[in-house]
Structure formats: structure tokens, C-alpha cells
Amino acid sequence: MNELGYFMLWAGIIFLMMRFGCGAHVMGHGHGKTRHGKHGKGPPEGQTTEGLRWIPPADDVDPVCGKTVSTETAKPSVYDGHVYYFCSRDCRERFEAAPAQYLADDKAKHPLAQPENKHA
């Protein structure tokens, strides 16, 4: 009988920990009590992401050959968080092989895009 009481004590402690402690989320309790909304994902309370949607420009310039391309028919590639559009697969492969080479040329053409403060 002593073992049964010991078992019930530990079962009660585990139940309370799972119900109100760290395991509350695992058991499905405590929804909406996190800092960032449901399941800790998404924007903070009071803020929505409605209306935030990235729309590509209608036309863009191929950084390899300099042609103006329609983004609907272009071959896209993502580098360093930016989407670049290419007129052909060949231009895209050249860019992906050495993107710094083509981006350095782009920065020389647009000096305002360079960072203002350089740290030593």
C-alpha cells in the first residue's frame, strides 16, 4: 500500500507540471499566453501582416549582360537576400558562379548604394 501512495504522489506532481508548468504547451494548454501570439510564431499582438506582400517589379536589369528583362519570363536567382532576374539560363549560371564580380560592377554604376561608413 505504501508503494501505491508513493506512485500517486509522483503521478500528481507530474500531472501538475504538465498541466501548469513547462509541459503546458505540449499538452495543448496555455495557447495564446506566449509573447508572440499562438505557438510563439507570427507578429506581436496588435500587429498584423496583412498587406505585407512582396511584388516583383514588372521589369528589371540583368546584372550580367545589362539587358532589361520582364520578370514574368526571366530566370530568377536569389543571392544575399535579393532576387536578381536574368535574360537566359547562361547569364544566371555566370552570375551564380561569381556573384561578387557582377555586383561590384553594379555598385560602381550606383555609388549611392555603397555604405556610407566603412569600419577599419
ChimeraX attribute file (.defattr): number of C-alpha atoms within 10 A of each C-alpha:
attribute: neighborCount
match mode: 1-to-1
recipient: residues
	/A:1	5
	/A:2	6
	/A:3	8
	/A:4	8
	/A:5	10
	/A:6	11
	/A:7	10
	/A:8	11
	/A:9	12
	/A:10	11
	/A:11	12
	/A:12	12
	/A:13	11
	/A:14	13
	/A:15	14
	/A:16	14
	/A:17	13
	/A:18	17
	/A:19	17
	/A:20	13
	/A:21	13
	/A:22	11
	/A:23	16
	/A:24	16
	/A:25	16
	/A:26	10
	/A:27	11
	/A:28	10
	/A:29	14
	/A:30	16
	/A:31	12
	/A:32	12
	/A:33	12
	/A:34	14
	/A:35	12
	/A:36	13
	/A:37	15
	/A:38	15
	/A:39	13
	/A:40	13
	/A:41	10
	/A:42	12
	/A:43	13
	/A:44	13
	/A:45	12
	/A:46	6
	/A:47	8
	/A:48	10
	/A:49	8
	/A:50	6
	/A:51	6
	/A:52	7
	/A:53	7
	/A:54	6
	/A:55	6
	/A:56	10
	/A:57	9
	/A:58	9
	/A:59	14
	/A:60	18
	/A:61	16
	/A:62	23
	/A:63	21
	/A:64	21
	/A:65	12
	/A:66	12
	/A:67	12
	/A:68	15
	/A:69	18
	/A:70	17
	/A:71	18
	/A:72	12
	/A:73	12
	/A:74	19
	/A:75	19
	/A:76	17
	/A:77	14
	/A:78	10
	/A:79	12
	/A:80	6
	/A:81	6
	/A:82	7
	/A:83	10
	/A:84	18
	/A:85	24
	/A:86	27
	/A:87	23
	/A:88	15
	/A:89	12
	/A:90	12
	/A:91	17
	/A:92	21
	/A:93	15
	/A:94	13
	/A:95	21
	/A:96	14
	/A:97	10
	/A:98	10
	/A:99	16
	/A:100	12
	/A:101	13
	/A:102	16
	/A:103	14
	/A:104	12
	/A:105	12
	/A:106	15
	/A:107	12
	/A:108	11
	/A:109	10
	/A:110	10
	/A:111	10
	/A:112	9
	/A:113	10
	/A:114	11
	/A:115	7
	/A:116	8
	/A:117	6
	/A:118	6
	/A:119	4
	/A:120	3
